[in-house]
Amino acid sequence: MKPLQNKIALVTGATRGIGKGISRVLANKGASVALVGRNPDLGFAYAKSLQEQGFNAKFYPADVSKQEQITEAANSAASDFGGLDILCANAGIFPACKLEEMNESDWDAVVDVNLKGMFFSVKACLPYLKKSPAGRVVLTSSITGPHTGYPGWSHYGATKAGMLGFMRTAAIELAKYNITVNAVLPGNILTEGLEELGQDYLHTMSASIPLKRLGTVEEIGYAVAFLASEEASYINGHALIVDGGQILPESLQALEAA
Ligand SMILES: NC(=O)c1ccc[n+]([C@@H]2O[C@H](COP(=O)([O-])OP(=O)(O)OC[C@H]3O[C@@H](n4cnc5c(N)ncnc54)[C@H](OP(=O)(O)O)[C@@H]3O)[C@@H](O)[C@H]2O)c1
């Protein structure tokens, strides 16, 4: 029997990048997957391709920053699949904007999706996770914010660190329902969103990672699948860094000396 057999997962931000990787890995491990995102063309096409590979997958269009939309998506998914066991709150945006140029709407746009969208996603899935014998919430945070900084991402870093603050209290409050709340903290993972930052960014980042390469979306999916599994039943409120060692070197010289 596959490790996530009979589990039902809802993955936000599943039309591109890391969310696609998470969904594919969870499906491979036996879960049914409800894919959530705003782009219907990408979402329905990805659901179809998973179905053609024999997986149980369906797309639910929703903007996570709109509470009524993510609530409707969670309700429809739970009705179609017969409940929800796993929420992967992964949807996020990272438009670069330096602090001196940043205005209120730049700030709000990032907070609305990354932080409020995570909160709305958890609220929408919670009634179903409470009914699961072993509910799981896995948040996609980042190394940026909790551990590192990068010019242009003060708002983004604030949301990703904020997710961990949310996680720690949610993990305490929901433990009585046997729901665990954990987070993965990706380093630089090759996704459509990251590619939009340009080749210079990708090359500089690869060079600063001890493993000398960017991560794959599946490598985040494997970490999420572990935190969503029975084997992780006693891990609660944990932030798992998946970054190829990127946060370790004290300086560029530390990398060169190796
Ligand atoms: N790639 C990295 O190196 C990296 C590193 C650390 C953390 N992360 C985090 O990982 C997550 C995914 O990043 P990625 O690199 O895969 O980004 P991406 O390639 O740009 O994909 C982002 C996904 O989020 C969805 N999304 C964005 N806004 C949404 C909204 N309002 N409602 C619903 N879905 C929304 C997008 O779908 P639609 O456009 O269809 O809505 C898309 O599926 C983000 O939370 C990001 O902060 C990424």
The ligand as a Gaussian input file, in Angstrom:
#p B3LYP/6-31G(d) Opt

LIG

0 1
 N       10.771000      28.946000      -6.136000
 C       11.485000      29.201000      -5.056000
 O       12.704000      29.228000      -5.116000
 C       10.808000      29.423000      -3.724000
 C       11.633000      29.570000      -2.611000
 C       11.058000      29.730000      -1.349000
 C        9.679000      29.734000      -1.240000
 N        8.899000      29.612000      -2.339000
 C        7.463000      29.637000      -2.146000
 O        6.879000      28.533000      -2.801000
 C        5.575000      28.878000      -3.230000
 C        5.453000      28.589000      -4.717000
 O        6.439000      29.335000      -5.398000
 P        6.820000      29.024000      -6.919000
 O        8.248000      29.344000      -7.103000
 O        6.303000      27.698000      -7.311000
 O        5.978000      30.187000      -7.652000
 P        5.287000      30.256000      -9.077000
 O        6.008000      29.400000     -10.058000
 O        5.127000      31.686000      -9.385000
 O        3.863000      29.618000      -8.756000
 C        3.041000      30.249000      -7.834000
 C        1.750000      29.496000      -7.686000
 O        0.924000      30.202000      -6.739000
 C       -0.330000      30.453000      -7.350000
 N       -0.913000      31.693000      -6.859000
 C       -0.370000      32.920000      -6.829000
 N       -1.247000      33.804000      -6.325000
 C       -2.364000      33.108000      -6.030000
 C       -3.612000      33.458000      -5.490000
 N       -3.912000      34.725000      -5.140000
 N       -4.543000      32.498000      -5.320000
 C       -4.271000      31.211000      -5.661000
 N       -3.102000      30.817000      -6.173000
 C       -2.157000      31.765000      -6.364000
 C       -0.054000      30.504000      -8.851000
 O       -1.198000      30.105000      -9.572000
 P       -2.177000      31.078000     -10.360000
 O       -1.346000      32.095000     -11.067000
 O       -2.907000      30.133000     -11.255000
 O       -3.064000      31.646000      -9.334000
 C        1.006000      29.412000      -8.984000
 O        0.398000      28.154000      -9.080000
 C        5.370000      30.341000      -2.875000
 O        4.692000      30.428000      -1.637000
 C        6.782000      30.859000      -2.723000
 O        6.867000      31.949000      -1.858000
 C        9.435000      29.467000      -3.579000

